[in-house]
């Protein structure tokens, strides 16, 4: 679950946490996935997709990548394509069953077409979001094109007020601040969309997802009007021009903001419950990454030209001595050029880049490259398999490098880069405790840095609580989550309160204080749009641990009634677990002996519990095993055949054995530390 982090933990599907893609993820899709994708495309039950049959020779249809994607460019009046409902700007997804996202793939697919007709699947989302398109004041467009680097930096600095409002928990004021400026400034429009994006990924709410997409479409509309894409003739002229013109700052800025908006819009597809959405996300992420990467290559060329004009000051290769030294030599910057506040942390382009482009635009490219590489590296293996099928590979270390550069530059994206890095390092060890030794010190340093800047930030207090709990300071973590709830304004951003309440409820469970956990899970059941089944089941197991079995029955029933949260077309793993556990309740021996402890173990959370609580877990499990005179050993779990032959009662006692063994291991590890 995005934002809640742990619910998929312990039941994840094999993502490699080392930073490299696992063999499974790197391989092509298996037959089942391929069948699912084919079926999803064949059905086309997504209102954002259009499937048509086009007859060649009876109507011309052109395509282009000039609009940042492979899309329809022109449709002949009165032709078959127009009759089929095809319109300019529609994205081309598939040709005769072949997925396409580049010119080369489209051309190759068209060459294989036999006969006079072929099938197209198109993404028409932009047309559905047409109400997001606005007409920008011509005076605003002219000013955006004529603004100097120094003035652009000053204008962006004024937007920092909105970022500060948000990080200081003034969520409504921040949203209004960016909304008031969104019609004239694409950076403000992107920030306005990002707030809706945060709500969407924290809640999984379709309503928030639609609003986020609408705002990002508006961002792209503004950027396109300020910096229109090259026409075909100009594109050909540029290709044959001996000395290519350096891209103006306003054009690079608009292209970068549009690429960021499209990437964030694509990420939303990963939260949807259809395989087709994930296929579209794979295509979109690949396309978006290539767009950001190409913008970076354009900056490489521009910096090289600038370097050559200055006597070979600094190459554009990452890791040069000058960049590593972080020194700004004499003559830089030019008059009227502003270095970022953290100007001695300049990234691989060196300070020469700021003679050409404002540092927030440069930071946008670096943030895009960093965020997408780190985020994709954490996706479940099944999604990585889909992405790799479209040729998308990630570089986690390169992602860290770019995000750290953005953080240290102290530009407008720095607080977000810090949040991304702190959340990443503060969450990863909960999935793989072996990574804690490396990740936790980084997370602690980042949290200290960001809380130094925003000491009351509900978001950073939430991250701080996560880090504290990974250090087994469950009581300290609970205090931080409570402070996050107190400081966060629930009426303005309830999703922030929900994720802190969720973590606080788990803290109470880890302290075996079941009564304190119940009100938080109940609140989430009634208010949160994430898995209501999970929250109902959590209330039930807490009641069971308190000996209130009759009350628990009603919540068990609710947990089954509310099943339905899906991810990638499949019911999420925790709800599959809940469905099976509740189905077994009335069967002989099917009831869990310690359902609350079992739930904790399901999420691999024993490594976050304090030693004395682990000892209580061991004592409870040992007492149960002694009482029932259990004869099943933990070693039986190694043999799947033996496990399959166990009765429900034996299976439940095996779970108790496993809990006792895991708790014992954690106590032993603590003793040896």
Secondary structure, DSSP 8 states (H G I E B T S, - for coil): -TTT-STTTTS-----TTSS--HHHHS---HHHHHHHHHHHHH---TTEEEEEEETTSS-EEEESTTSSSEEEEE-TTSHHHHTT--TT-EEEEETTEE--SHHHHHHHHHT--SSEEEEEEE-HHHHTGGG-----HHHHHHHHH--HHHHHHHHHHHHHHHHHHHTT-HHHHHHHHHHHTTT-HHHHHHHHHHHHHHHHHH--HHHHHHHHHHHHHHHHHHHHHS----HHHHHHHHH-SS-----HHHHHHHHHHHHHHHHHHHHHTTSS-HHHHHHHHHHHHHHHHHHHHHHHHHHHHHHHHHHHTTS---S-TT-HHHHHT---TT-S-TT----TTTT--TTT-GGGGGTS-HHHHHHHHHHHHHHHHHHHTS-HHHHHHHHHTT----HHHHHHHHHHHHHHTSTTHHHHHHHHHHHHHHHHHH-GGGHHHHHHHHHHHHHHHHHHSTT-HHHHHHHHHHHHHTT-HHHHHHHHHHHHHHS-TTT-HHHHHHHHHHHHHHHHHTT-HHHHHHHHHHHHHH-SS-HHHHHHHHHHHHHHTT-HHHHHHHHHHHHHT---EETTEE-HHHHHHHHHHHTTTSTT-S-SSHHHHHHHHTT-GGGS-HHHHHHHHHHHHHHHHHTT----GGGGG-HHHHHTS-HHHHHHHHHHHHHHHHHHHHHHHHH-
